[in-house]
Amino acid sequence: MTSEGNACVCPELEALIVAGRAMSFRCGTQAAPEGWARTISGTARADGIGQTRIAWKAPGARGLRATLELLRFPDSPAYEWVVFFEQDAQSGGPVLTEVCSLDVTLPVADGARLSYARG
């Protein structure tokens, strides 16, 4: 882990987030987002916060999409992310279960803190 200005705070965590392996859920009986098509876009906002958007689209014509928005703060060794789910199709799709927005094991330095919000 590092905390150097705009540098990646925890490259291991960021790599897992971008690859879609920091979150997990089940779509019907399948583990997800494994096998889903992924797109990534990123930008630096005017306030200096780095913003990355990663979207996964379910295979087939189900119209289901999971989008993770990741923020990196320039003056703080912190990340913030939210996962959104959308259903584009008119017909219902498989039920999403076992949704975990953080599902990882990482080495941490003394004094590391995990903050979270329920909702």
N, C-alpha and C positions, 0 to 999 in steps of 0.2 A: 504494500500500500504506500502511496505517496500523497503529499498534500502541497505540491509545488504549483502555485498559481492556477493556471488553466489546465494543468496536466491531469491526466486520468488518475483519479483518486485510487481506484482499485482495478487495475487492468484485467484481473481474473474475472471480477464481477461483470465489468462492461462487456467482455468477450462472451460470457454466458448469456447476458441479456440480449445482445445483438444476434446471437445464434438461436435464440428462442429456447435456451435450456435453463433459464433462471425462473421461468414460470412453467406451470404445468396445469393441464386440465384434461378431461375426457369429453370427447364428442361422440355421443352414443357409446359404443363399446371400444372405440379407438383412443389411444393416447394421442394427445395433440400438444403443440402444433407440428409434431414430426410428420414429414411428407407433405406439408402445406407449402404452396408457392409463397415466397417472401420478397418484399420490396423494402428498401431502406432509403430514407432521405434525411438530410441533416442541415442545420443552419446555425449560425450564431446570431442571437437576437440583439437588438440595439442596446439592451442592458448588460450585455456580455455573457448571458447565460447560454450555454450550448444546448441545443435542442435536437434530438434525434427521434424520428418516427419510424417504427418498424411495423409493417402490416403483413399478416399472413392470411391467405385466402384458402379456404377448404377446397380439396380436390372435388371434381365433379361439378354439377350444377346446383349445389345446395345453397349458394349465395351467402354463406357464413364467412365472416371476416373477424379476426382478432387484431387489434391495433394497440401497440405499446408506445406511449410517449415518455421519453427519457429526458430529464433535465440534469445538466451538470453546472454547478455554481462556481464562478471564478474565485470568490473569496472564501469559500468554505469547502472542506473535504467531504462533500455530501452529494448524493444522487437523490432524485425524486422520480418515481415513475407511476403511471396509472395504465391499467389495461382496460380497453373498451371492447365490447363484443357487439357486432351488428349482423342483422339478418336481412339481406337484400331481396330474397325470393318472396313471392306471395305466399307460397305454401310453407308450412312449418318444417323445421329441420330436426335433427337429432337433439336430444336434451344434453346440455352442458352440465357436467358434474365435477366434483373434486377440483374446483378452481383454486389455484394457489398462485398469487402474484409474485411470491418469492419462495422458491423451492430449491435451495442450494446449501452446500456446506463450503465454507471458506475459512482460510487461516486469518486470524485477526490479531492486531497489535493490542497491547495493554491499553485500556481506556477506550476501546472502540465501543460505539453505541449504535443500537438499532432503534430507530423511532418509526412508528407506524400509525396509521389512522384506520379506524374501522368504518366500512361504508362501501 
